[in-house]
Amino acid sequence: VQLQASGGGLVQAGGSLRLSCAASGRTASSYLMGWFRQAPGKEREFVAAISWSSGSTHYSDAVKGRFTISRDNAKNTVYLQMNSLKPDDTAVYYCAAKVSGLAPRPFYEYDYWGQGTLVTVSS
């Protein structure tokens, strides 16, 4: 499975960005797809996850109400719509796929990872 993340960039506080994660290869509808982020000097943290089959979602408290995760089964793509961005959201964002199990954490239980896309929010 290959994951290609895109959509990062520089945005002012209060702005929006949409990240995309395109999956290719031997994907399966049973996967759990997640977004994680890692800021400089900090540990990788969970952001959001979505079940590929059911569409059920999970969010961290830090982004709940501001970010929305969704998927397009026909395009094998998962999206992360980020609104009301804050400087604290600045990080490299990674998408990941988990083959079995629906628990959205921890990050080390995910099997496949994309290369990351940088999101910078200026104040």
JOBELZI-V69494 format. One record per residue. N is the residue number from 1. RES is the residue in one small letter. SS is DSSP state (H for helix, E for strand, C for the rest). PSI is psi in degrees with one decimal (999 if undefined). OMEGA is omega in whole degrees, -180 to 180 (none if undefined). Layout:
n=(N:N)
res=(RES:RES)
ss=(SS:SS)
psi=(PSI:PSI)
omega=(OMEGA:OMEGA)
This chain:
n=(1:2:3:4:5:6:7:8:9:10:11:12:13:14:15:16:17:18:19:20:21:22:23:24:25:26:27:28:29:30:31:32:33:34:35:36:37:38:39:40:41:42:43:44:45:46:47:48:49:50:51:52:53:54:55:56:57:58:59:60:61:62:63:64:65:66:67:68:69:70:71:72:73:74:75:76:77:78:79:80:81:82:83:84:85:86:87:88:89:90:91:92:93:94:95:96:97:98:99:100:101:102:103:104:105:106:107:108:109:110:111:112:113:114:115:116:117:118:119:120:121:122:123)
res=(v:q:l:q:a:s:g:g:g:l:v:q:a:g:g:s:l:r:l:s:c:a:a:s:g:r:t:a:s:s:y:l:m:g:w:f:r:q:a:p:g:k:e:r:e:f:v:a:a:i:s:w:s:s:g:s:t:h:y:s:d:a:v:k:g:r:f:t:i:s:r:d:n:a:k:n:t:v:y:l:q:m:n:s:l:k:p:d:d:t:a:v:y:y:c:a:a:k:v:s:g:l:a:p:r:p:f:y:e:y:d:y:w:g:q:g:t:l:v:t:v:s:s)
ss=(C:E:E:E:E:E:C:C:E:E:E:E:C:C:C:C:E:E:E:E:E:E:E:E:C:C:C:C:C:C:C:E:E:E:E:E:E:E:C:C:C:C:C:C:E:E:E:E:E:E:E:C:C:C:C:C:E:E:E:C:C:C:C:C:C:C:E:E:E:E:E:E:H:H:H:C:E:E:E:E:E:E:C:C:C:C:H:H:H:C:E:E:E:E:E:E:E:E:C:C:C:C:C:C:C:C:H:H:H:C:C:E:E:C:C:C:E:E:E:E:E:E:C)
psi=(130.3:137.0:130.6:109.5:144.8:170.0:-4.2:169.9:-168.4:130.1:150.4:155.0:137.4:-11.3:-173.9:153.4:153.5:121.7:147.5:148.4:106.8:126.5:139.8:168.4:-150.3:69.9:162.2:147.5:-10.6:-4.8:152.5:126.7:130.5:156.4:132.5:164.4:155.1:116.9:157.9:129.0:4.9:163.1:158.0:133.0:149.6:139.6:-57.6:159.0:155.2:138.8:126.2:-36.1:-50.0:-23.3:4.5:145.0:158.2:145.6:149.8:157.0:-29.3:-24.7:-7.9:130.8:-14.6:-34.1:149.1:127.0:140.6:169.3:152.5:102.7:-36.8:-31.5:-0.7:43.4:139.0:141.4:152.7:104.0:121.2:116.4:164.0:48.1:146.2:156.8:-32.3:-13.1:-5.8:124.1:169.3:126.8:131.5:139.7:153.0:156.6:135.0:124.7:-44.0:143.2:147.6:7.8:125.0:-15.4:163.8:174.0:-29.9:-4.2:-0.5:145.5:-30.9:144.5:143.9:179.5:-10.6:146.5:134.7:129.0:123.6:123.0:117.5:148.7:999)
omega=(176:180:-179:179:179:174:179:179:180:-179:176:176:-177:-179:-176:171:173:176:177:176:-179:-179:177:-178:-175:178:180:-178:-179:-175:166:-178:-177:170:176:176:179:176:180:177:-179:178:175:-177:179:177:-177:178:180:175:-178:-175:-173:-177:179:-172:175:178:171:179:-176:-175:-178:-179:179:-179:176:176:180:178:176:-175:-178:-179:-177:-174:175:-178:171:177:-176:179:178:-176:-179:176:179:177:179:-177:166:-179:-179:169:-176:179:179:-173:-177:-179:-177:176:-174:178:-7:-174:-174:176:176:-171:-176:-178:171:-173:180:176:-173:174:179:-179:-179:-178:none)
